Amino acid sequence: MWRWLPLLLLAAHTATHAALPSRQQIDDLLRPLGADNQFDHRKAIDWGVLPGPFYTPELGLGIGTAVVGMYRPDSSDSVSQNSTLALKGFFSSTGAFGIGFENYSFFANDQWRFFHHRQHEKYAHLLLGHRLSGRPA
């Protein structure tokens, strides 16, 4: 039995590695969502979408996404960094959800900055005193 263990481990590792997508496959999947790693200054706002699953012991399995836009308030300003606008949200299997908004704007050759952040989250299992599955929190 033990003499087959290295061969079984090698086979399991190979099968697991073959099932995972390559970095290029993931890049190809995300490119239409705006993940081309380039900022197009000709657009008023250059949008990108970042989706993704998550798991935490407190929130369970969930999905989150962020819609991020990059822009330049003044196209002739070459000193200020690009400004960003982000809308984000998540929902989890425990009933928890959250939404958020962020804006980081840079003006007048980086002499003026405006940062705004707003977030709302609700965790049902903490408010109700139990998880949606009926188990105590």
MODELLER restraints for C-alpha pairs under 7 A, 6 or more apart:
rsr = mdl.restraints
at = mdl.atoms
rsr.add(forms.Gaussian(group=physical.xy_distance, feature=features.Distance(at['CA:33:A'], at['CA:48:A']), mean=5.56, stdev=0.5))
rsr.add(forms.Gaussian(group=physical.xy_distance, feature=features.Distance(at['CA:33:A'], at['CA:49:A']), mean=5.21, stdev=0.5))
rsr.add(forms.Gaussian(group=physical.xy_distance, feature=features.Distance(at['CA:34:A'], at['CA:47:A']), mean=6.44, stdev=0.5))
rsr.add(forms.Gaussian(group=physical.xy_distance, feature=features.Distance(at['CA:34:A'], at['CA:48:A']), mean=4.12, stdev=0.5))
rsr.add(forms.Gaussian(group=physical.xy_distance, feature=features.Distance(at['CA:34:A'], at['CA:49:A']), mean=6.24, stdev=0.5))
rsr.add(forms.Gaussian(group=physical.xy_distance, feature=features.Distance(at['CA:35:A'], at['CA:48:A']), mean=6.40, stdev=0.5))
rsr.add(forms.Gaussian(group=physical.xy_distance, feature=features.Distance(at['CA:39:A'], at['CA:46:A']), mean=6.68, stdev=0.5))
rsr.add(forms.Gaussian(group=physical.xy_distance, feature=features.Distance(at['CA:40:A'], at['CA:46:A']), mean=6.13, stdev=0.5))
rsr.add(forms.Gaussian(group=physical.xy_distance, feature=features.Distance(at['CA:44:A'], at['CA:71:A']), mean=6.30, stdev=0.5))
rsr.add(forms.Gaussian(group=physical.xy_distance, feature=features.Distance(at['CA:45:A'], at['CA:69:A']), mean=5.59, stdev=0.5))
rsr.add(forms.Gaussian(group=physical.xy_distance, feature=features.Distance(at['CA:45:A'], at['CA:70:A']), mean=5.55, stdev=0.5))
rsr.add(forms.Gaussian(group=physical.xy_distance, feature=features.Distance(at['CA:45:A'], at['CA:71:A']), mean=4.84, stdev=0.5))
rsr.add(forms.Gaussian(group=physical.xy_distance, feature=features.Distance(at['CA:46:A'], at['CA:69:A']), mean=5.24, stdev=0.5))
rsr.add(forms.Gaussian(group=physical.xy_distance, feature=features.Distance(at['CA:46:A'], at['CA:70:A']), mean=5.19, stdev=0.5))
rsr.add(forms.Gaussian(group=physical.xy_distance, feature=features.Distance(at['CA:46:A'], at['CA:71:A']), mean=6.40, stdev=0.5))
rsr.add(forms.Gaussian(group=physical.xy_distance, feature=features.Distance(at['CA:47:A'], at['CA:67:A']), mean=6.94, stdev=0.5))
rsr.add(forms.Gaussian(group=physical.xy_distance, feature=features.Distance(at['CA:47:A'], at['CA:68:A']), mean=5.63, stdev=0.5))
rsr.add(forms.Gaussian(group=physical.xy_distance, feature=features.Distance(at['CA:47:A'], at['CA:69:A']), mean=4.20, stdev=0.5))
rsr.add(forms.Gaussian(group=physical.xy_distance, feature=features.Distance(at['CA:47:A'], at['CA:70:A']), mean=6.56, stdev=0.5))
rsr.add(forms.Gaussian(group=physical.xy_distance, feature=features.Distance(at['CA:48:A'], at['CA:67:A']), mean=5.79, stdev=0.5))
rsr.add(forms.Gaussian(group=physical.xy_distance, feature=features.Distance(at['CA:48:A'], at['CA:68:A']), mean=5.25, stdev=0.5))
rsr.add(forms.Gaussian(group=physical.xy_distance, feature=features.Distance(at['CA:48:A'], at['CA:69:A']), mean=6.25, stdev=0.5))
rsr.add(forms.Gaussian(group=physical.xy_distance, feature=features.Distance(at['CA:49:A'], at['CA:66:A']), mean=5.85, stdev=0.5))
rsr.add(forms.Gaussian(group=physical.xy_distance, feature=features.Distance(at['CA:49:A'], at['CA:67:A']), mean=4.54, stdev=0.5))
rsr.add(forms.Gaussian(group=physical.xy_distance, feature=features.Distance(at['CA:49:A'], at['CA:68:A']), mean=6.29, stdev=0.5))
rsr.add(forms.Gaussian(group=physical.xy_distance, feature=features.Distance(at['CA:50:A'], at['CA:65:A']), mean=5.46, stdev=0.5))
rsr.add(forms.Gaussian(group=physical.xy_distance, feature=features.Distance(at['CA:50:A'], at['CA:66:A']), mean=5.12, stdev=0.5))
rsr.add(forms.Gaussian(group=physical.xy_distance, feature=features.Distance(at['CA:50:A'], at['CA:67:A']), mean=6.35, stdev=0.5))
rsr.add(forms.Gaussian(group=physical.xy_distance, feature=features.Distance(at['CA:51:A'], at['CA:64:A']), mean=5.96, stdev=0.5))
rsr.add(forms.Gaussian(group=physical.xy_distance, feature=features.Distance(at['CA:51:A'], at['CA:65:A']), mean=4.19, stdev=0.5))
rsr.add(forms.Gaussian(group=physical.xy_distance, feature=features.Distance(at['CA:51:A'], at['CA:66:A']), mean=6.47, stdev=0.5))
rsr.add(forms.Gaussian(group=physical.xy_distance, feature=features.Distance(at['CA:52:A'], at['CA:63:A']), mean=5.78, stdev=0.5))
rsr.add(forms.Gaussian(group=physical.xy_distance, feature=features.Distance(at['CA:52:A'], at['CA:64:A']), mean=5.46, stdev=0.5))
rsr.add(forms.Gaussian(group=physical.xy_distance, feature=features.Distance(at['CA:52:A'], at['CA:65:A']), mean=6.10, stdev=0.5))
rsr.add(forms.Gaussian(group=physical.xy_distance, feature=features.Distance(at['CA:53:A'], at['CA:62:A']), mean=5.68, stdev=0.5))
rsr.add(forms.Gaussian(group=physical.xy_distance, feature=features.Distance(at['CA:53:A'], at['CA:63:A']), mean=4.25, stdev=0.5))
rsr.add(forms.Gaussian(group=physical.xy_distance, feature=features.Distance(at['CA:53:A'], at['CA:64:A']), mean=6.11, stdev=0.5))
rsr.add(forms.Gaussian(group=physical.xy_distance, feature=features.Distance(at['CA:54:A'], at['CA:61:A']), mean=5.87, stdev=0.5))
rsr.add(forms.Gaussian(group=physical.xy_distance, feature=features.Distance(at['CA:54:A'], at['CA:62:A']), mean=5.24, stdev=0.5))
rsr.add(forms.Gaussian(group=physical.xy_distance, feature=features.Distance(at['CA:54:A'], at['CA:63:A']), mean=5.91, stdev=0.5))
rsr.add(forms.Gaussian(group=physical.xy_distance, feature=features.Distance(at['CA:55:A'], at['CA:61:A']), mean=4.46, stdev=0.5))
rsr.add(forms.Gaussian(group=physical.xy_distance, feature=features.Distance(at['CA:55:A'], at['CA:62:A']), mean=6.16, stdev=0.5))
rsr.add(forms.Gaussian(group=physical.xy_distance, feature=features.Distance(at['CA:59:A'], at['CA:92:A']), mean=6.05, stdev=0.5))
rsr.add(forms.Gaussian(group=physical.xy_distance, feature=features.Distance(at['CA:59:A'], at['CA:93:A']), mean=7.00, stdev=0.5))
rsr.add(forms.Gaussian(group=physical.xy_distance, feature=features.Distance(at['CA:59:A'], at['CA:94:A']), mean=5.79, stdev=0.5))
rsr.add(forms.Gaussian(group=physical.xy_distance, feature=features.Distance(at['CA:59:A'], at['CA:96:A']), mean=6.68, stdev=0.5))
rsr.add(forms.Gaussian(group=physical.xy_distance, feature=features.Distance(at['CA:60:A'], at['CA:92:A']), mean=6.27, stdev=0.5))
rsr.add(forms.Gaussian(group=physical.xy_distance, feature=features.Distance(at['CA:60:A'], at['CA:93:A']), mean=5.70, stdev=0.5))
rsr.add(forms.Gaussian(group=physical.xy_distance, feature=features.Distance(at['CA:60:A'], at['CA:94:A']), mean=6.11, stdev=0.5))
rsr.add(forms.Gaussian(group=physical.xy_distance, feature=features.Distance(at['CA:61:A'], at['CA:92:A']), mean=5.59, stdev=0.5))
rsr.add(forms.Gaussian(group=physical.xy_distance, feature=features.Distance(at['CA:61:A'], at['CA:93:A']), mean=5.41, stdev=0.5))
rsr.add(forms.Gaussian(group=physical.xy_distance, feature=features.Distance(at['CA:62:A'], at['CA:91:A']), mean=5.55, stdev=0.5))
rsr.add(forms.Gaussian(group=physical.xy_distance, feature=features.Distance(at['CA:62:A'], at['CA:92:A']), mean=3.82, stdev=0.5))
rsr.add(forms.Gaussian(group=physical.xy_distance, feature=features.Distance(at['CA:62:A'], at['CA:93:A']), mean=5.83, stdev=0.5))
rsr.add(forms.Gaussian(group=physical.xy_distance, feature=features.Distance(at['CA:63:A'], at['CA:90:A']), mean=5.63, stdev=0.5))
rsr.add(forms.Gaussian(group=physical.xy_distance, feature=features.Distance(at['CA:63:A'], at['CA:91:A']), mean=5.72, stdev=0.5))
rsr.add(forms.Gaussian(group=physical.xy_distance, feature=features.Distance(at['CA:63:A'], at['CA:92:A']), mean=6.42, stdev=0.5))
rsr.add(forms.Gaussian(group=physical.xy_distance, feature=features.Distance(at['CA:64:A'], at['CA:89:A']), mean=5.62, stdev=0.5))
rsr.add(forms.Gaussian(group=physical.xy_distance, feature=features.Distance(at['CA:64:A'], at['CA:90:A']), mean=3.97, stdev=0.5))
rsr.add(forms.Gaussian(group=physical.xy_distance, feature=features.Distance(at['CA:64:A'], at['CA:91:A']), mean=6.49, stdev=0.5))
rsr.add(forms.Gaussian(group=physical.xy_distance, feature=features.Distance(at['CA:65:A'], at['CA:88:A']), mean=5.67, stdev=0.5))
rsr.add(forms.Gaussian(group=physical.xy_distance, feature=features.Distance(at['CA:65:A'], at['CA:89:A']), mean=5.64, stdev=0.5))
rsr.add(forms.Gaussian(group=physical.xy_distance, feature=features.Distance(at['CA:65:A'], at['CA:90:A']), mean=6.40, stdev=0.5))
rsr.add(forms.Gaussian(group=physical.xy_distance, feature=features.Distance(at['CA:66:A'], at['CA:86:A']), mean=6.62, stdev=0.5))
rsr.add(forms.Gaussian(group=physical.xy_distance, feature=features.Distance(at['CA:66:A'], at['CA:87:A']), mean=5.67, stdev=0.5))
rsr.add(forms.Gaussian(group=physical.xy_distance, feature=features.Distance(at['CA:66:A'], at['CA:88:A']), mean=4.11, stdev=0.5))
rsr.add(forms.Gaussian(group=physical.xy_distance, feature=features.Distance(at['CA:66:A'], at['CA:89:A']), mean=6.52, stdev=0.5))
rsr.add(forms.Gaussian(group=physical.xy_distance, feature=features.Distance(at['CA:67:A'], at['CA:86:A']), mean=5.64, stdev=0.5))
rsr.add(forms.Gaussian(group=physical.xy_distance, feature=features.Distance(at['CA:67:A'], at['CA:87:A']), mean=5.16, stdev=0.5))
rsr.add(forms.Gaussian(group=physical.xy_distance, feature=features.Distance(at['CA:67:A'], at['CA:88:A']), mean=6.15, stdev=0.5))
rsr.add(forms.Gaussian(group=physical.xy_distance, feature=features.Distance(at['CA:68:A'], at['CA:84:A']), mean=6.96, stdev=0.5))
rsr.add(forms.Gaussian(group=physical.xy_distance, feature=features.Distance(at['CA:68:A'], at['CA:85:A']), mean=5.74, stdev=0.5))
rsr.add(forms.Gaussian(group=physical.xy_distance, feature=features.Distance(at['CA:68:A'], at['CA:86:A']), mean=4.36, stdev=0.5))
rsr.add(forms.Gaussian(group=physical.xy_distance, feature=features.Distance(at['CA:68:A'], at['CA:87:A']), mean=6.46, stdev=0.5))
rsr.add(forms.Gaussian(group=physical.xy_distance, feature=features.Distance(at['CA:69:A'], at['CA:84:A']), mean=5.58, stdev=0.5))
rsr.add(forms.Gaussian(group=physical.xy_distance, feature=features.Distance(at['CA:69:A'], at['CA:85:A']), mean=5.02, stdev=0.5))
rsr.add(forms.Gaussian(group=physical.xy_distance, feature=features.Distance(at['CA:69:A'], at['CA:86:A']), mean=6.24, stdev=0.5))
rsr.add(forms.Gaussian(group=physical.xy_distance, feature=features.Distance(at['CA:70:A'], at['CA:82:A']), mean=6.36, stdev=0.5))
rsr.add(forms.Gaussian(group=physical.xy_distance, feature=features.Distance(at['CA:70:A'], at['CA:83:A']), mean=5.67, stdev=0.5))
rsr.add(forms.Gaussian(group=physical.xy_distance, feature=features.Distance(at['CA:70:A'], at['CA:84:A']), mean=4.54, stdev=0.5))
rsr.add(forms.Gaussian(group=physical.xy_distance, feature=features.Distance(at['CA:70:A'], at['CA:85:A']), mean=6.43, stdev=0.5))
rsr.add(forms.Gaussian(group=physical.xy_distance, feature=features.Distance(at['CA:71:A'], at['CA:82:A']), mean=5.87, stdev=0.5))
rsr.add(forms.Gaussian(group=physical.xy_distance, feature=features.Distance(at['CA:71:A'], at['CA:83:A']), mean=5.24, stdev=0.5))
rsr.add(forms.Gaussian(group=physical.xy_distance, feature=features.Distance(at['CA:71:A'], at['CA:84:A']), mean=6.25, stdev=0.5))
rsr.add(forms.Gaussian(group=physical.xy_distance, feature=features.Distance(at['CA:72:A'], at['CA:82:A']), mean=5.50, stdev=0.5))
rsr.add(forms.Gaussian(group=physical.xy_distance, feature=features.Distance(at['CA:72:A'], at['CA:83:A']), mean=5.82, stdev=0.5))
rsr.add(forms.Gaussian(group=physical.xy_distance, feature=features.Distance(at['CA:73:A'], at['CA:107:A']), mean=6.89, stdev=0.5))
rsr.add(forms.Gaussian(group=physical.xy_distance, feature=features.Distance(at['CA:77:A'], at['CA:109:A']), mean=5.83, stdev=0.5))
rsr.add(forms.Gaussian(group=physical.xy_distance, feature=features.Distance(at['CA:79:A'], at['CA:109:A']), mean=4.94, stdev=0.5))
rsr.add(forms.Gaussian(group=physical.xy_distance, feature=features.Distance(at['CA:79:A'], at['CA:110:A']), mean=6.35, stdev=0.5))
rsr.add(forms.Gaussian(group=physical.xy_distance, feature=features.Distance(at['CA:80:A'], at['CA:106:A']), mean=5.87, stdev=0.5))
rsr.add(forms.Gaussian(group=physical.xy_distance, feature=features.Distance(at['CA:80:A'], at['CA:107:A']), mean=6.55, stdev=0.5))
rsr.add(forms.Gaussian(group=physical.xy_distance, feature=features.Distance(at['CA:80:A'], at['CA:109:A']), mean=5.00, stdev=0.5))
rsr.add(forms.Gaussian(group=physical.xy_distance, feature=features.Distance(at['CA:80:A'], at['CA:110:A']), mean=4.53, stdev=0.5))
rsr.add(forms.Gaussian(group=physical.xy_distance, feature=features.Distance(at['CA:81:A'], at['CA:106:A']), mean=6.62, stdev=0.5))
rsr.add(forms.Gaussian(group=physical.xy_distance, feature=features.Distance(at['CA:83:A'], at['CA:104:A']), mean=5.51, stdev=0.5))
rsr.add(forms.Gaussian(group=physical.xy_distance, feature=features.Distance(at['CA:83:A'], at['CA:105:A']), mean=4.57, stdev=0.5))
rsr.add(forms.Gaussian(group=physical.xy_distance, feature=features.Distance(at['CA:83:A'], at['CA:106:A']), mean=5.88, stdev=0.5))
rsr.add(forms.Gaussian(group=physical.xy_distance, feature=features.Distance(at['CA:84:A'], at['CA:103:A']), mean=5.75, stdev=0.5))
rsr.add(forms.Gaussian(group=physical.xy_distance, feature=features.Distance(at['CA:84:A'], at['CA:104:A']), mean=5.25, stdev=0.5))
rsr.add(forms.Gaussian(group=physical.xy_distance, feature=features.Distance(at['CA:84:A'], at['CA:105:A']), mean=6.53, stdev=0.5))
rsr.add(forms.Gaussian(group=physical.xy_distance, feature=features.Distance(at['CA:85:A'], at['CA:102:A']), mean=5.74, stdev=0.5))
rsr.add(forms.Gaussian(group=physical.xy_distance, feature=features.Distance(at['CA:85:A'], at['CA:103:A']), mean=4.50, stdev=0.5))
rsr.add(forms.Gaussian(group=physical.xy_distance, feature=features.Distance(at['CA:85:A'], at['CA:104:A']), mean=6.53, stdev=0.5))
rsr.add(forms.Gaussian(group=physical.xy_distance, feature=features.Distance(at['CA:86:A'], at['CA:101:A']), mean=5.64, stdev=0.5))
rsr.add(forms.Gaussian(group=physical.xy_distance, feature=features.Distance(at['CA:86:A'], at['CA:102:A']), mean=5.06, stdev=0.5))
rsr.add(forms.Gaussian(group=physical.xy_distance, feature=features.Distance(at['CA:86:A'], at['CA:103:A']), mean=6.44, stdev=0.5))
rsr.add(forms.Gaussian(group=physical.xy_distance, feature=features.Distance(at['CA:87:A'], at['CA:100:A']), mean=5.81, stdev=0.5))
rsr.add(forms.Gaussian(group=physical.xy_distance, feature=features.Distance(at['CA:87:A'], at['CA:101:A']), mean=4.73, stdev=0.5))
rsr.add(forms.Gaussian(group=physical.xy_distance, feature=features.Distance(at['CA:87:A'], at['CA:102:A']), mean=6.70, stdev=0.5))
rsr.add(forms.Gaussian(group=physical.xy_distance, feature=features.Distance(at['CA:88:A'], at['CA:99:A']), mean=5.62, stdev=0.5))
rsr.add(forms.Gaussian(group=physical.xy_distance, feature=features.Distance(at['CA:88:A'], at['CA:100:A']), mean=5.06, stdev=0.5))
rsr.add(forms.Gaussian(group=physical.xy_distance, feature=features.Distance(at['CA:88:A'], at['CA:101:A']), mean=6.42, stdev=0.5))
rsr.add(forms.Gaussian(group=physical.xy_distance, feature=features.Distance(at['CA:89:A'], at['CA:98:A']), mean=5.29, stdev=0.5))
rsr.add(forms.Gaussian(group=physical.xy_distance, feature=features.Distance(at['CA:89:A'], at['CA:99:A']), mean=4.17, stdev=0.5))
rsr.add(forms.Gaussian(group=physical.xy_distance, feature=features.Distance(at['CA:89:A'], at['CA:100:A']), mean=6.14, stdev=0.5))
rsr.add(forms.Gaussian(group=physical.xy_distance, feature=features.Distance(at['CA:90:A'], at['CA:97:A']), mean=5.35, stdev=0.5))
rsr.add(forms.Gaussian(group=physical.xy_distance, feature=features.Distance(at['CA:90:A'], at['CA:98:A']), mean=5.31, stdev=0.5))
rsr.add(forms.Gaussian(group=physical.xy_distance, feature=features.Distance(at['CA:90:A'], at['CA:99:A']), mean=6.68, stdev=0.5))
rsr.add(forms.Gaussian(group=physical.xy_distance, feature=features.Distance(at['CA:91:A'], at['CA:97:A']), mean=4.31, stdev=0.5))
rsr.add(forms.Gaussian(group=physical.xy_distance, feature=features.Distance(at['CA:91:A'], at['CA:98:A']), mean=6.73, stdev=0.5))
rsr.add(forms.Gaussian(group=physical.xy_distance, feature=features.Distance(at['CA:94:A'], at['CA:124:A']), mean=6.96, stdev=0.5))
rsr.add(forms.Gaussian(group=physical.xy_distance, feature=features.Distance(at['CA:94:A'], at['CA:125:A']), mean=6.69, stdev=0.5))
rsr.add(forms.Gaussian(group=physical.xy_distance, feature=features.Distance(at['CA:94:A'], at['CA:131:A']), mean=6.32, stdev=0.5))
rsr.add(forms.Gaussian(group=physical.xy_distance, feature=features.Distance(at['CA:94:A'], at['CA:132:A']), mean=5.72, stdev=0.5))
rsr.add(forms.Gaussian(group=physical.xy_distance, feature=features.Distance(at['CA:95:A'], at['CA:123:A']), mean=6.77, stdev=0.5))
rsr.add(forms.Gaussian(group=physical.xy_distance, feature=features.Distance(at['CA:95:A'], at['CA:124:A']), mean=5.58, stdev=0.5))
rsr.add(forms.Gaussian(group=physical.xy_distance, feature=features.Distance(at['CA:96:A'], at['CA:122:A']), mean=5.50, stdev=0.5))
rsr.add(forms.Gaussian(group=physical.xy_distance, feature=features.Distance(at['CA:96:A'], at['CA:123:A']), mean=4.27, stdev=0.5))
rsr.add(forms.Gaussian(group=physical.xy_distance, feature=features.Distance(at['CA:96:A'], at['CA:124:A']), mean=5.49, stdev=0.5))
rsr.add(forms.Gaussian(group=physical.xy_distance, feature=features.Distance(at['CA:97:A'], at['CA:121:A']), mean=5.78, stdev=0.5))
rsr.add(forms.Gaussian(group=physical.xy_distance, feature=features.Distance(at['CA:97:A'], at['CA:122:A']), mean=5.54, stdev=0.5))
rsr.add(forms.Gaussian(group=physical.xy_distance, feature=features.Distance(at['CA:97:A'], at['CA:123:A']), mean=6.66, stdev=0.5))
rsr.add(forms.Gaussian(group=physical.xy_distance, feature=features.Distance(at['CA:98:A'], at['CA:120:A']), mean=5.51, stdev=0.5))
rsr.add(forms.Gaussian(group=physical.xy_distance, feature=features.Distance(at['CA:98:A'], at['CA:121:A']), mean=4.01, stdev=0.5))
rsr.add(forms.Gaussian(group=physical.xy_distance, feature=features.Distance(at['CA:98:A'], at['CA:122:A']), mean=6.22, stdev=0.5))
rsr.add(forms.Gaussian(group=physical.xy_distance, feature=features.Distance(at['CA:99:A'], at['CA:119:A']), mean=5.90, stdev=0.5))
rsr.add(forms.Gaussian(group=physical.xy_distance, feature=features.Distance(at['CA:99:A'], at['CA:120:A']), mean=5.47, stdev=0.5))
rsr.add(forms.Gaussian(group=physical.xy_distance, feature=features.Distance(at['CA:99:A'], at['CA:121:A']), mean=6.47, stdev=0.5))
rsr.add(forms.Gaussian(group=physical.xy_distance, feature=features.Distance(at['CA:100:A'], at['CA:118:A']), mean=5.63, stdev=0.5))
rsr.add(forms.Gaussian(group=physical.xy_distance, feature=features.Distance(at['CA:100:A'], at['CA:119:A']), mean=4.18, stdev=0.5))
rsr.add(forms.Gaussian(group=physical.xy_distance, feature=features.Distance(at['CA:100:A'], at['CA:120:A']), mean=6.27, stdev=0.5))
rsr.add(forms.Gaussian(group=physical.xy_distance, feature=features.Distance(at['CA:101:A'], at['CA:117:A']), mean=5.83, stdev=0.5))
rsr.add(forms.Gaussian(group=physical.xy_distance, feature=features.Distance(at['CA:101:A'], at['CA:118:A']), mean=5.20, stdev=0.5))
rsr.add(forms.Gaussian(group=physical.xy_distance, feature=features.Distance(at['CA:101:A'], at['CA:119:A']), mean=6.35, stdev=0.5))
rsr.add(forms.Gaussian(group=physical.xy_distance, feature=features.Distance(at['CA:102:A'], at['CA:116:A']), mean=5.61, stdev=0.5))
rsr.add(forms.Gaussian(group=physical.xy_distance, feature=features.Distance(at['CA:102:A'], at['CA:117:A']), mean=4.49, stdev=0.5))
rsr.add(forms.Gaussian(group=physical.xy_distance, feature=features.Distance(at['CA:102:A'], at['CA:118:A']), mean=6.46, stdev=0.5))
rsr.add(forms.Gaussian(group=physical.xy_distance, feature=features.Distance(at['CA:103:A'], at['CA:115:A']), mean=5.68, stdev=0.5))
rsr.add(forms.Gaussian(group=physical.xy_distance, feature=features.Distance(at['CA:103:A'], at['CA:116:A']), mean=5.09, stdev=0.5))
rsr.add(forms.Gaussian(group=physical.xy_distance, feature=features.Distance(at['CA:103:A'], at['CA:117:A']), mean=6.54, stdev=0.5))
rsr.add(forms.Gaussian(group=physical.xy_distance, feature=features.Distance(at['CA:104:A'], at['CA:114:A']), mean=5.87, stdev=0.5))
rsr.add(forms.Gaussian(group=physical.xy_distance, feature=features.Distance(at['CA:104:A'], at['CA:115:A']), mean=4.58, stdev=0.5))
rsr.add(forms.Gaussian(group=physical.xy_distance, feature=features.Distance(at['CA:104:A'], at['CA:116:A']), mean=6.55, stdev=0.5))
rsr.add(forms.Gaussian(group=physical.xy_distance, feature=features.Distance(at['CA:105:A'], at['CA:113:A']), mean=5.71, stdev=0.5))
rsr.add(forms.Gaussian(group=physical.xy_distance, feature=features.Distance(at['CA:105:A'], at['CA:114:A']), mean=5.04, stdev=0.5))
rsr.add(forms.Gaussian(group=physical.xy_distance, feature=features.Distance(at['CA:105:A'], at['CA:115:A']), mean=6.38, stdev=0.5))
rsr.add(forms.Gaussian(group=physical.xy_distance, feature=features.Distance(at['CA:106:A'], at['CA:112:A']), mean=6.02, stdev=0.5))
rsr.add(forms.Gaussian(group=physical.xy_distance, feature=features.Distance(at['CA:106:A'], at['CA:113:A']), mean=4.64, stdev=0.5))
rsr.add(forms.Gaussian(group=physical.xy_distance, feature=features.Distance(at['CA:106:A'], at['CA:114:A']), mean=6.52, stdev=0.5))
rsr.add(forms.Gaussian(group=physical.xy_distance, feature=features.Distance(at['CA:107:A'], at['CA:113:A']), mean=6.12, stdev=0.5))
rsr.add(forms.Gaussian(group=physical.xy_distance, feature=features.Distance(at['CA:125:A'], at['CA:131:A']), mean=4.40, stdev=0.5))
rsr.add(forms.Gaussian(group=physical.xy_distance, feature=features.Distance(at['CA:125:A'], at['CA:132:A']), mean=6.51, stdev=0.5))
rsr.add(forms.Gaussian(group=physical.xy_distance, feature=features.Distance(at['CA:125:A'], at['CA:137:A']), mean=6.68, stdev=0.5))
rsr.add(forms.Gaussian(group=physical.xy_distance, feature=features.Distance(at['CA:129:A'], at['CA:136:A']), mean=6.97, stdev=0.5))
rsr.add(forms.Gaussian(group=physical.xy_distance, feature=features.Distance(at['CA:129:A'], at['CA:137:A']), mean=6.12, stdev=0.5))
rsr.add(forms.Gaussian(group=physical.xy_distance, feature=features.Distance(at['CA:130:A'], at['CA:136:A']), mean=4.57, stdev=0.5))
rsr.add(forms.Gaussian(group=physical.xy_distance, feature=features.Distance(at['CA:130:A'], at['CA:137:A']), mean=4.65, stdev=0.5))
rsr.add(forms.Gaussian(group=physical.xy_distance, feature=features.Distance(at['CA:131:A'], at['CA:137:A']), mean=5.74, stdev=0.5))
